[in-house]
């Protein structure tokens, strides 16, 4: 009868030790380890690959996107975009509806005032491996002339594309057409001021909140159908802060920066500090007991499962001894 006991114990312990870790949920701090990624300028959470974040350099040797596993910081796939020209200054990436990635080639490196900029759209690969993916390229102009911009967001419900220009004294939210056209020019118009020197922005997964970051701080807005209303300030880590994304479950905002081996810091999402635990000084969760389950919560559940397994095995042994 010892073999069935060993099998039972193995099954129970396996179940206990293979509980999902919160790092795999993509809502904890991580460091980008890929030496090729030295100017991470955008960040977008995958919805179909848990814990994966897409990023890119603002200037690269090709049209590349990198899928980074937040549980390890390692790049697990490099995507080469085809069907596009040579990128100029890629500054933003956003996940739209139906797992469509939107990439904003919207900056003005070296102070070049381009008469038009580009937005690329491509389907997020279902399999994470190095591969080429054909993208659609859209030509974008602004109604009020050339703009430097580093923030592109796609509403997760409507799929509409927005750009925030980068101005030290505050810029504007520019609204694109209801649907981008691959032929001709897509004209973006300013619809409302944004009181920040914006380096990136992100929608919450439900599309109700717009988070905008800069070098020295950030702001959260109630989306309010595009008539944004200021909610609260967002504190950001020191450094050249270039990117922001919500975690897939919306409990955290992920704040990235440029540089080799750059850190991505997780902070409680605006309006979520009371329900997802307190943040540490670095922005990571000290007790991430949020909707996705924090690491400490998973450890507790795992420990309970191990104890239960031991109790069951011990009880069966006693029962067999009595027989």
N, C-alpha and C positions, 0 to 999 in steps of 0.2 A: 504493500500500500504506500510505500515511500515515493514511488515514481509519480503517482497522481498528485501527491502533495507537492512535489517539486514543480510539476507542470502548473498546478494552480498558483503556486507562489510566483512562478515566472510570469504567468499571464497578468496577475495583479500588479506586480512590480513594473512590468513593461508598460502597462496602462498609466501607472503613476508617473513614470519617468519620461513619458513621451507627451506630456501635456504641453500645449502651445506656450511658448515664451513670449513675453510682451515685446521683446526686441524684434521678433518676427512680425509683429503687428505694425511696426514702423512708427512708434510714438515715443522713442527714446533718443537721447543724444547718440551721434555716431561721428566718425571721422572718415573722410574720403581718402582712401589709401592709394588710388591709382596715380602713379607719377605723371601720367599724361594730362591729368586734370589739374591744371595750375590756376585757372581763371574761371572757376565755377560761377556762372552768372545767372543761372536759373535753376529752379527745382520744382518738380511735379511728382506727386504721389501716384503710383499705379493703383488701379482699382481691381485689376484681375490677377496681379502678382503681389501677394501680401508682403509688405516690408520693402518693396522696391521703389526707389526714387530715380527719376530721370533727370539728368543734368547735362551740361555742355560747357565748353569754353567760349568766351566771347570772341576770341580769335583762335582759329585752329588751322591745321594743315588740310582739312577737308570738311565735308558736311557731316559731322559726327555727333551722335547722341550716345550717352553712356547710361546703362542701367546699373545702379549701385544698390547692393544688398545692405540695408541699414543694420542688419544683425552682425555683419562682419566688416563693413566699410569697403568691401571688395567690389570691383566691377564684374558683373556676371554676363554682360552682353554689350557689344559695341555695334551701333547701327550706323550704317552709311546711307545717307539720304541720296537717292538718285532722282533725276527729273528736275533738278534745281540748278541754278547757276552757282558761281563761287560765292560763298557767304562773305559778307562784309564785316558785320559786327552783330553777332547773335547775342541777344541780351535776355531773352525770356523764353520760358516754356510753360505750357498749361495743358491740363487734361480736359477735353471737352466731352460731350455726350458720346455714347457708343464707343468708348475707349479710343477716341481720336486725339492724337497729340498735335498741338499747335505750337509752332516755334516762331519766335519773333526776331527777325533780322532787322532790327529797328533802331540800332544805335548809330552814333556818328564818330567812331574812332578817328583820332587825329583832327577833329573839328571839321570834317567834311560834311557839308550840308547837301545831302542827297536830295534830288528833286522827287524821288519816290523811294519807298522802302518795301520790304517783302515780308510776307507771312507764309510759312510752310505748314501744310497739314498732311499727316500720315497716320495710318492705323497702327496702334500699338501692337507689336507682334505677340501672337499667342504663345510662342515658344521663345524663351530667352536664350539666344545664342548669337554669335557674331554673324551678321547678315546685312544684305542691302535691301532697303525698302523704298519703293517709289513714293515720292511725295508730290503733292499738288502745290504749285507756287502761285501766290496771289500778289498782285501789285497794289500797293497802298499809298494814297496821298492824303494830306490834311487840307481841310477847307481854308485854313489860315496860314498856309505856307509850310516850309520845312520845319521839322521838329527833331530834337534829340529825345529819345525815349528808351527806357529800360524795363518798362512794365507792360506786360500783355496778359490779359485774363480772358477766359472763355466761360460764360455762364453755364453751369452744369445742367441746367434745365432747358434753356432756350437755345444754347449753342451760339449765341451772339458773341462777337469778339469786341473787346474794348482795349484801348491803349491809354496809358497815363504818361504824359510827357514829363521830362525831367527838367525842373527849373528850381533854382535855389530858393526863390521866394514863394514856391508853390506853383503847381501846374494845373492841368485840367484832365478830366476823364473824357476821352474821345470815344464816340460810339461808331461802330462800323455798320454796314448794311445788315439787314436781317439775315441775309445769306451771302457769303462771299462768292464772287464770280471769278473763275480762273481766266476769263478773257476780259480784256479792258482793264479799267482802273477802279479800285474800291476806295471810295471817298469816306474818310472818317471826319466827324464833326464834333467840336467841343460841346459837352452838354452840362457840365457842372464843375466848379473848382474843386481841387484837392489840395488841402493845406499842408503840403509836405514836399520836400525835395526827394521825389520817389525813385527808388532803385529797383523795386519789384512789388508785386501785389498778388493776391490770391483770393479766390472765392472759397467760402466754407462749402462742404459737400452738399448742403441743402440749398445753397445759393442765397441764403438770407443775410450773410455778412461778407463784407469786403474788407480784407486786411491789407494795408499798404505800409511798406517799410521804407526807411531811408538809412543813411549812415549813422544817425544819432538818435533815432527813435522811430516810432510807427504810430499809425492811427487805425482804429477799427471803425467801420461805418455800417450802419443798418442800410442794406441795399435799397429797400423801400421802392422797388420797381424802377431803379435807376435814379431816383431822386434821393441821393444818399444823405443820411443824417449821421452826424458824428456820435459815436458811442463812448469810446474810451481811448486812452493812450496805450501804446504797446512799448514796453522796454525791450531794447535789443542789445546783444553783446557788443563790446567794443571791437573795432576792426573795420575793414572794408566790407561792410555788409551789403551783399549783392542779391540775395535770394530769400524767398519766403514761400512756404507751401503749408497747407493744412495736412495733418496726418489723415489717413484714409477714413478713420472713424470720426474725425472732426474734433477730437478732444484736445489736440495739441496744434500749435503752429510750430513749424520747423524753420529755423533761421540759419541760413548759410552765409559763407563769406568766401572771398577769393584767397588764393595762395596754395602752395603745395601742402598736402596733408591738412586741408582745411576742415574745420569742425562744423557740424550741423547741430545746433542747440535746440532742444525741445522745450517749449514753454506752454503753460496752460492757454488754451484758446480763449479769445475774448469772451467774457461772460460765462466761462466754464471753470473758473478757479475754485468755486465752492463745491463742485461735484466731482472733480478729478484729482483731488489731493493737492498738497502744497508743493511748490517748486523749490529746488535748491538754488543756491546763489548762481550756479552755472546755467540754470534754466532747466535742468533735468528734474524729473519727478522723484521726490524722495519717497513717495508712497503712491505709486501710479495705480490706484484702484479705480480706474476709469471704466468706461463702457466696454473697452476692448480687453480689460483685465491687465493689471500691472504686473511687473516682474515679481514684486513681493507677494502679490496675491496669488500668482501662479506657484511660487515656492510653498506658500502655506497650503494650498490645495494639494500639491504634490506630496508634502509631508503627511498630510492627513491620509492620503491614499496609501502611502507606505505603512503607516501605523495600522490602518484597516487590514492591509494584507498580512501583516505580522500577527494581528489578533486572530484572523481567520485560520492561519496556518497553525498557530499555537493551540487554538480551540480544537481543531481537527485531530491534532496529535493526542491531546488529552482524551478525546472521545475514543480514539482507536486503542489507547493504552487500557482504558476501562474494559474494552471488549476482549 
